Amino acid sequence: MSTPLVPITENTFILPLNGNLTDERFEKITETVISSINISRADYLILDLSGLGTFNENTLSSLTTFSSVQEAVKSFQKN
């Protein structure tokens, strides 16, 4: 299952998450997010969680990683 990163403005993307968020799928999504943020220099990432099939502690841990990833990429881009 692919997860598109949809631009809604020049510096804002929305990431709709559907189904179950497995570790393997999370890795692929993270790669997509990092690549897209690097290319677009996006400032904001909106997570649409309305389609998630399950929501547990592992899911929550994975989702909080997106914030850290975005901060790290933005910090790297400034240097």
C-alpha positions, 0 to 999 in steps of 0.5 A, a space after each residue: 500500500 503506497 502512501 502519497 505525500 500531497 502538497 497543499 501549499 508551497 511549503 505544506 504537505 499532507 500525509 494521509 495514513 490508511 490501514 495498518 502502520 507496520 514497521 516495514 511500511 513506516 520505514 518506506 513512509 519515512 523515506 518518502 517524507 525525508 526525500 520530499 522534505 529535502 526536495 521541496 523544503 517543506 515547513 509543515 507536514 500534516 498527518 491525516 490519521 482518520 484512515 488508520 486501521 489500528 492505533 497502539 503504542 507502536 503506532 504512536 511511537 512511529 508517528 512522533 518520529 515524523 516530527 523529529 525527522 522533519 526537524 533534523 532535515 530542516 536543521 541539516 538544510 540550514 547548514 
